Amino acid sequence: MQKVIDTIEDRIKEEIKPEELAKMTGYSPFHFYRIFHQHIGYTVMDYVVKRKLQHALFELVNGKKVIEIALDYGFETHSGFSKAFKRVFGSPPSLYRQHCPTSLPPKLDLLDLRQKEVGGIVMQPKIVRKEGFTIAGKIYESSMDNVFYTRDAPAFWHQRIAPEEAIETMLYEKLSPKKHGEYCVNLNDRELNRTFTYLFAVDCDDEDAQLPEGLTKLQLKPATYAVFTIPPVDVEKFVPAIKGTWRFIVEDWLPQSSYEVDEQGYDFEYYDERCHDWIYEKITMEIYVPIKEKDKV
């Protein structure tokens, strides 16, 4: 499978036929398609298209015309490329251009991703600029060794102990946020310590609202974020996938990107309706990492 993935990378601008990839593995096409989907999480051609589009992002942000990119990556028309792009990234290329990463997607190491328990392939993040906003919730602290980023204790709140479930309900009742979504914000400073402090919160649309005793407001300053969506997974694999995605971000994506963590911002996890396993067969969430361009040597 790694050889197949590497071949797709090497021939990313060529026409790639699944039968040729199957022949590389020595499997029949039928068996190869099944094994590929089982290990990668996508059908063969779905993965090829997604990977082509991830590479196309790099050329998009560097100002190349959409029609030229479309033809380079094997799409016959501008509209065909745009439809595929919107299906994968949720917006047309013209709108997404301003949110593209400025570096190529990192090469994939399947064994490494499996060891990280990511649960699939992490797509290139969307780069967004968020204005300052206010959230409110309850602060929790846990004794944990060597906590640095949120990735050292991700999804801690998702253990869903009874008191936190009551807090979540109370926050929605008292604050009535306009949109549904919970934040898990790492409040630790950047020095290693023996505790993990985080804020479980929702949007606080009224900054002057009086909060019940025991709750805390937090104002997040304007910042640029790399927004990662974890691969959709079954509920029992949700927390490991979050942890694995954090490891991928810190150990793989950041070192190979043109960005570094902006120490002036907060990294946080964001959970909305997409993590409701009673609605969706596979669930997901987002990780926001404050970033800035690396200094050019």
C-alpha positions as CSV (number, residue, x, y, z in Angstrom):
1,M,0.0,0.0,0.0
2,Q,2.8,2.4,0.8
3,K,4.3,1.7,-2.7
4,V,0.9,2.4,-4.2
5,I,0.6,5.7,-2.3
6,D,4.2,6.7,-3.3
7,T,3.4,6.0,-6.9
8,I,0.3,8.2,-6.8
9,E,2.4,11.0,-5.4
10,D,5.1,10.6,-8.1
11,R,2.5,10.6,-10.9
12,I,0.1,13.1,-9.3
13,K,-0.3,15.0,-12.6
14,E,-0.7,12.0,-14.8
15,E,-3.7,9.8,-15.6
16,I,-3.7,7.1,-13.0
17,K,-5.5,3.9,-13.7
18,P,-6.5,1.7,-10.8
19,E,-5.8,-1.5,-12.7
20,E,-2.2,-0.5,-13.0
21,L,-2.0,0.1,-9.2
22,A,-3.6,-3.3,-8.6
23,K,-1.0,-4.9,-10.8
24,M,1.8,-3.4,-8.6
25,T,0.4,-5.3,-5.6
26,G,-0.1,-8.6,-7.3
27,Y,-3.8,-8.6,-6.3
28,S,-6.7,-8.9,-8.6
29,P,-8.4,-5.5,-9.2
30,F,-11.4,-6.6,-7.1
31,H,-9.3,-7.6,-4.1
32,F,-7.0,-4.6,-4.5
33,Y,-10.0,-2.2,-4.4
34,R,-11.3,-3.8,-1.2
35,I,-7.9,-3.8,0.5
36,F,-7.2,-0.2,-0.5
37,H,-10.5,1.0,0.9
38,Q,-10.0,-1.0,4.1
39,H,-6.6,0.5,4.8
40,I,-6.9,4.0,3.3
41,G,-10.5,4.8,4.1
42,Y,-11.3,5.9,0.5
43,T,-11.9,4.1,-2.8
44,V,-8.9,4.2,-5.1
45,M,-10.1,6.9,-7.4
46,D,-11.7,8.9,-4.7
47,Y,-8.3,9.0,-3.0
48,V,-6.5,9.9,-6.2
49,V,-8.8,12.8,-6.8
50,K,-8.5,14.1,-3.3
51,R,-4.8,13.9,-3.4
52,K,-4.6,15.7,-6.8
53,L,-6.8,18.5,-5.3
54,Q,-4.5,18.8,-2.2
55,H,-1.6,19.3,-4.5
56,A,-3.6,21.7,-6.6
57,L,-4.1,23.9,-3.5
58,F,-0.4,24.8,-3.5
59,E,-0.6,26.0,-7.1
60,L,-3.8,27.8,-6.4
61,V,-2.3,29.9,-3.6
62,N,0.7,30.8,-5.8
63,G,-1.6,32.5,-8.3
64,K,-1.8,29.9,-11.1
65,K,-5.0,30.2,-13.1
66,V,-7.7,27.6,-12.2
67,I,-8.1,26.4,-15.8
68,E,-4.3,25.7,-16.0
69,I,-4.4,23.8,-12.7
70,A,-7.4,21.8,-13.9
71,L,-5.7,20.7,-17.1
72,D,-2.4,20.0,-15.3
73,Y,-4.2,17.6,-12.9
74,G,-6.2,15.8,-15.5
75,F,-9.6,17.6,-15.3
76,E,-11.0,18.2,-18.7
77,T,-12.9,21.4,-17.9
78,H,-12.8,24.3,-15.4
79,S,-16.3,23.3,-14.2
80,G,-15.3,19.7,-13.6
81,F,-12.4,20.8,-11.5
82,S,-14.5,23.3,-9.6
83,K,-17.2,20.7,-8.9
84,A,-14.7,18.2,-7.6
85,F,-13.0,20.9,-5.5
86,K,-16.2,22.0,-3.9
87,R,-17.2,18.5,-3.1
88,V,-13.9,17.9,-1.2
89,F,-13.3,21.3,0.4
90,G,-16.8,22.7,0.7
91,S,-16.2,25.8,-1.4
92,P,-15.2,26.7,-5.0
93,P,-11.6,27.4,-5.8
94,S,-12.2,31.1,-6.2
95,L,-13.3,31.4,-2.6
96,Y,-10.9,28.9,-1.1
97,R,-7.8,30.6,-2.7
98,Q,-7.4,32.9,0.2
99,H,-7.5,30.0,2.7
100,C,-4.9,27.7,1.0
101,P,-1.8,26.5,2.9
102,T,1.3,28.0,1.4
103,S,3.2,24.7,1.3
104,L,2.8,21.3,-0.3
105,P,0.9,18.6,1.5
106,P,3.3,16.4,3.5
107,K,4.2,13.0,2.1
108,L,2.2,10.2,3.7
109,D,3.7,7.4,5.8
110,L,0.9,4.8,6.2
111,L,2.7,2.9,9.0
112,D,3.2,6.1,10.9
113,L,-0.4,7.1,10.5
114,R,-1.5,3.7,11.6
115,Q,0.7,3.9,14.7
116,K,-0.8,7.3,15.5
117,E,-4.3,5.8,15.2
118,V,-5.4,8.8,13.1
119,G,-8.2,6.7,11.5
120,G,-7.6,7.8,7.9
121,I,-5.9,10.5,5.8
122,V,-5.7,14.0,7.2
123,M,-6.6,16.5,4.5
124,Q,-4.7,19.8,4.1
125,P,-6.1,22.4,6.6
126,K,-8.0,25.5,5.8
127,I,-6.0,28.6,6.7
128,V,-8.5,31.1,8.2
129,R,-8.3,34.5,9.8
130,K,-10.7,34.8,12.8
131,E,-11.6,38.1,14.4
132,G,-11.5,38.2,18.2
133,F,-14.4,36.5,19.9
134,T,-15.6,35.7,23.4
135,I,-16.5,32.3,24.9
136,A,-17.5,31.3,28.4
137,G,-17.5,28.1,30.4
138,K,-15.9,26.2,33.2
139,I,-12.2,25.7,33.9
140,Y,-11.0,22.1,34.6
141,E,-7.6,21.0,35.8
142,S,-6.1,17.6,35.8
143,S,-2.8,16.3,37.0
144,M,-1.0,15.2,33.9
145,D,2.7,15.0,33.2
146,N,4.5,16.8,30.4
147,V,1.5,18.8,29.0
148,F,2.5,21.3,26.3
149,Y,-0.1,21.6,23.6
150,T,-3.6,20.5,23.7
151,R,-2.5,17.4,21.8
152,D,-1.0,16.1,25.0
153,A,-4.4,15.7,26.5
154,P,-7.0,16.0,23.7
155,A,-10.6,15.2,24.1
156,F,-10.3,15.2,27.8
157,W,-13.7,16.6,28.3
158,H,-15.2,14.0,25.9
159,Q,-15.0,11.4,28.6
160,R,-18.5,12.8,29.4
161,I,-18.5,12.5,33.1
162,A,-21.8,13.5,34.6
163,P,-20.9,16.9,36.0
164,E,-19.6,18.0,32.6
165,E,-22.8,17.0,30.9
166,A,-24.7,19.1,33.4
167,I,-22.3,22.0,32.7
168,E,-22.9,21.7,28.9
169,T,-26.6,21.8,29.3
170,M,-26.4,24.8,31.7
171,L,-24.1,26.7,29.3
172,Y,-26.6,26.5,26.5
173,E,-29.5,27.4,28.8
174,K,-27.8,30.4,30.4
175,L,-25.9,31.8,27.4
176,S,-28.1,30.8,24.5
177,P,-25.4,31.0,21.9
178,K,-26.5,31.6,18.3
179,K,-24.7,28.6,17.0
180,H,-24.1,25.1,18.5
181,G,-20.6,24.1,19.3
182,E,-18.3,23.5,22.2
183,Y,-14.7,24.6,22.7
184,C,-11.9,22.8,24.6
185,V,-9.3,25.5,25.0
186,N,-5.8,24.8,26.4
187,L,-5.1,27.5,29.0
188,N,-1.6,26.3,29.9
189,D,1.3,28.5,29.3
190,R,4.0,27.2,27.0
191,E,6.1,25.9,29.9
192,L,5.9,22.2,30.7
193,N,4.2,21.6,34.0
194,R,2.4,18.8,35.8
195,T,-1.2,19.9,35.3
196,F,-3.4,20.4,32.3
197,T,-5.8,23.3,32.6
198,Y,-8.5,23.8,30.0
199,L,-11.7,25.7,29.5
200,F,-14.8,23.9,28.3
201,A,-17.0,26.6,26.8
202,V,-19.5,27.8,24.3
203,D,-19.8,31.1,22.4
204,C,-20.7,34.1,24.6
205,D,-22.5,36.4,22.2
206,D,-23.2,39.0,24.9
207,E,-19.8,40.1,26.2
208,D,-21.6,42.0,29.1
209,A,-23.6,39.0,30.2
210,Q,-23.4,38.2,33.9
211,L,-22.2,34.6,34.3
212,P,-23.3,32.2,37.1
213,E,-20.8,31.6,39.8
214,G,-18.0,29.2,38.8
215,L,-18.0,30.2,35.1
216,T,-15.2,32.1,33.3
217,K,-15.1,34.3,30.2
218,L,-12.2,34.2,27.8
219,Q,-11.6,36.7,25.0
220,L,-9.6,35.2,22.1
221,K,-7.7,37.8,20.1
222,P,-7.7,38.0,16.3
223,A,-5.5,35.2,15.0
224,T,-4.7,33.1,11.9
225,Y,-5.5,29.4,12.3
226,A,-4.7,26.2,10.5
227,V,-8.1,24.4,10.8
228,F,-7.8,20.6,10.6
229,T,-10.8,18.2,10.3
230,I,-10.1,14.7,11.7
231,P,-10.9,11.8,9.4
232,P,-14.6,10.7,10.0
233,V,-14.4,7.6,12.3
234,D,-16.7,5.3,14.3
235,V,-17.5,6.6,17.7
236,E,-15.2,4.1,19.5
237,K,-12.2,5.4,17.5
238,F,-13.1,9.1,17.9
239,V,-10.7,10.0,20.8
240,P,-7.8,8.0,19.4
241,A,-8.3,9.8,16.0
242,I,-8.2,13.2,17.7
243,K,-5.0,12.3,19.5
244,G,-3.5,10.9,16.3
245,T,-4.4,14.0,14.3
246,W,-2.7,16.2,16.9
247,R,0.4,14.1,16.6
248,F,0.3,14.3,12.8
249,I,-0.1,18.1,13.1
250,V,2.8,18.6,15.5
251,E,5.2,15.9,14.2
252,D,4.5,15.9,10.5
253,W,2.5,18.9,9.2
254,L,4.1,21.8,11.0
255,P,7.7,20.7,10.4
256,Q,7.1,20.3,6.7
257,S,5.0,23.5,6.3
258,S,6.0,27.1,6.1
259,Y,4.2,27.9,9.4
260,E,5.0,27.7,13.1
261,V,2.7,27.9,16.1
262,D,1.8,31.5,17.1
263,E,2.6,31.5,20.8
264,Q,0.3,34.6,21.3
265,G,-2.8,32.6,20.5
266,Y,-4.7,29.6,21.9
267,D,-5.0,26.3,20.3
268,F,-8.4,24.6,20.7
269,E,-10.7,21.8,19.7
270,Y,-14.1,22.6,18.3
271,Y,-17.0,20.1,18.5
272,D,-20.3,20.8,16.7
273,E,-23.2,18.6,15.4
274,R,-20.8,16.5,13.3
275,C,-19.6,14.7,16.4
276,H,-23.1,13.5,17.4
277,D,-23.0,9.8,16.9
278,W,-26.8,9.5,17.2
279,I,-27.0,11.5,14.0
280,Y,-24.0,10.4,12.0
281,E,-22.6,7.0,11.4
282,K,-19.1,8.4,11.4
283,I,-18.2,11.5,13.4
284,T,-15.6,14.2,13.2
285,M,-14.5,17.5,14.8
286,E,-12.0,20.4,14.1
287,I,-8.7,21.4,15.6
288,Y,-7.6,25.0,15.4
289,V,-3.9,25.8,15.7
290,P,-2.8,29.5,15.8
291,I,0.0,29.9,13.2
292,K,2.3,32.5,11.7
293,E,4.7,32.3,8.8
294,K,8.1,31.0,9.7
295,D,11.0,33.4,9.5
296,K,12.8,33.0,6.1
297,V,16.5,32.3,6.6
